[in-house]
Amino acid sequence: MSRFFVALLPPQDIQDYANQIKQYFADRYASSGALKSPPHITLQPPFEWVDANLPQLEASLKEFASGRQPVAITLKGFDAFVPRVIYINVVRSQELFTLQADLMAYIESNLGIVDKVSKSRPYAPHMTVAFRDLTKQNFKVAWPEFEKRQLHFEFTANKLTLLLHDGKRWNIKSQFGFLATEQ
């Protein structure tokens, strides 16, 4: 069994920016947990899957992605899950909510993967830069520094990314392109 999750990853320049902020939190506030994965917007939270059935998982995600339109994503400012997590705010859009809901329904009906926690609370798209290892005391110092900080990026998400946990960190396992838009 291995642990996986499905996410949208921003382009490399935005990943580099987010990783600089993650490193800042690691250096300044002893919060390095966010460095254990590439910057991402989670669509399907972590789940366990039998390694021998990986081809089935990948084929299913490929089939889902191939029928989806790319999604415009806007990142604007910072927000927090008080008292521990600070993240880059993902502007909520109907397209993103529809993609996430459709993916979770598809994964549940086709693969039997169900995330009970996600079913009990609304989807909150975000890109974590300081993880649960940020102490409450450090959160109180860091949050005023980031609460009003400006940030604005826009990109088009055109693929799903399957990430695999290697026991220490999350790594990209495979990516599945969305339907190419007609020109």
C-alpha positions in Angstrom: 0.0 0.0 0.0 1.1 3.5 -0.8 -0.3 6.9 0.0 -1.4 9.2 -2.8 -3.3 12.4 -3.4 -4.5 14.3 -6.4 -3.8 18.0 -6.9 -3.4 20.9 -9.3 0.2 22.3 -9.5 0.9 25.8 -10.6 3.6 26.7 -13.2 7.2 26.5 -12.1 7.7 30.2 -11.5 4.7 30.2 -9.0 6.1 27.0 -7.4 9.5 28.7 -7.0 7.8 31.7 -5.3 5.8 29.5 -3.0 8.8 27.4 -2.1 10.7 30.6 -1.2 7.9 31.4 1.3 7.9 27.9 2.6 11.7 28.1 3.2 11.2 31.4 5.0 8.7 29.7 7.4 11.2 26.9 7.9 14.1 29.2 8.6 12.3 31.9 10.6 9.5 30.0 12.3 10.7 26.4 12.5 7.8 25.3 10.3 9.2 23.0 7.6 6.2 20.6 7.0 5.1 22.5 3.9 8.4 21.8 2.3 7.5 18.1 2.1 5.4 18.5 -1.0 5.5 20.7 -4.1 3.2 23.8 -4.0 -0.3 22.5 -4.9 -4.1 22.8 -4.6 -5.4 19.6 -3.2 -8.4 18.1 -5.1 -8.5 14.6 -3.6 -7.0 14.3 -0.1 -4.4 11.6 0.7 -5.6 8.0 0.4 -4.1 4.5 0.4 -3.9 2.4 -2.7 -2.5 -1.0 -3.4 0.7 -0.7 -5.4 -0.2 -3.5 -7.8 -3.3 -1.6 -8.8 -1.5 1.6 -9.7 -2.2 1.1 -13.5 -5.9 1.1 -12.7 -5.6 4.3 -10.6 -3.6 6.1 -13.3 -5.9 4.9 -16.2 -8.9 6.1 -14.2 -7.4 9.6 -13.6 -6.3 9.8 -17.2 -9.8 9.0 -18.4 -11.3 11.7 -16.0 -8.8 14.4 -17.0 -9.1 13.8 -20.7 -12.7 15.0 -20.6 -12.1 18.2 -18.6 -11.6 21.7 -19.7 -8.5 23.6 -18.3 -9.4 25.8 -15.2 -8.4 29.4 -14.7 -6.9 29.8 -11.2 -6.2 33.1 -9.4 -4.0 33.2 -6.3 -4.6 36.4 -4.2 -3.0 37.2 -0.9 -2.7 35.0 2.2 -5.2 33.4 4.6 -5.0 31.1 7.5 -6.6 28.1 9.3 -6.1 29.6 12.8 -4.1 28.8 14.9 -1.6 26.7 12.9 -1.7 26.9 9.0 -0.9 29.9 6.7 -1.6 29.5 3.0 -1.7 31.4 -0.3 -5.4 32.1 -0.9 -7.0 30.5 -4.0 -9.8 32.6 -5.3 -12.9 30.5 -5.3 -14.5 29.8 -8.7 -17.4 27.6 -9.8 -15.1 25.9 -12.3 -12.7 24.9 -9.5 -15.5 23.7 -7.2 -17.1 21.7 -10.0 -13.7 20.1 -10.9 -13.1 19.1 -7.3 -16.6 17.7 -6.7 -16.7 15.8 -10.0 -13.2 14.3 -9.4 -14.2 13.1 -5.9 -17.5 11.6 -7.2 -15.6 10.0 -10.1 -12.9 8.5 -7.8 -15.6 7.2 -5.4 -17.7 5.6 -8.0 -14.9 4.2 -10.2 -12.3 3.3 -7.6 -14.2 3.2 -4.3 -12.0 5.8 -2.7 -13.9 8.0 -0.2 -12.6 10.8 2.0 -15.1 11.0 4.9 -13.7 14.2 6.2 -14.1 16.0 2.9 -17.7 14.9 2.7 -18.4 16.5 6.1 -17.1 20.0 5.3 -17.0 22.4 2.4 -14.1 22.4 0.0 -11.5 25.1 0.9 -9.0 25.5 -1.9 -5.6 26.7 -0.7 -1.8 26.4 -1.2 -0.1 25.8 2.2 3.1 27.7 3.0 3.2 27.1 6.8 1.9 23.7 8.0 0.5 22.3 11.2 4.1 22.2 12.6 3.9 26.0 13.0 3.5 26.5 16.8 0.6 28.7 18.0 3.2 31.2 19.4 4.9 31.4 16.0 1.6 31.7 14.2 0.8 34.8 16.4 4.0 36.4 15.2 3.9 35.3 11.6 0.3 35.9 10.7 0.4 39.7 11.2 3.4 39.7 8.8 1.5 37.8 6.1 -2.1 38.9 6.7 -1.9 42.0 4.6 1.0 41.0 2.3 0.1 41.4 -1.4 0.3 38.5 -3.8 -1.4 38.0 -7.1 -0.9 35.2 -9.7 -3.1 33.9 -12.4 -2.6 30.6 -14.3 -4.5 28.0 -16.2 -4.5 24.6 -14.7 -4.4 22.1 -17.6 -3.5 18.8 -15.9 -4.1 16.7 -12.8 -1.1 15.6 -10.8 -1.0 12.3 -8.8 1.5 12.6 -5.9 3.0 9.6 -4.1 4.4 9.7 -0.6 7.9 8.0 -0.3 7.8 7.8 3.5 9.4 11.3 3.9 7.8 13.6 1.3 5.4 13.8 -1.5 6.7 13.5 -5.1 5.0 13.8 -8.5 4.1 10.3 -9.7 2.2 11.1 -12.9 0.3 13.9 -14.6 -2.8 13.7 -16.7 -3.6 16.5 -19.3 -7.0 18.0 -19.6 -8.9 18.2 -22.9 -7.0 20.5 -25.3 -9.2 23.5 -26.0 -10.1 24.2 -29.6 -8.4 27.2 -31.1 
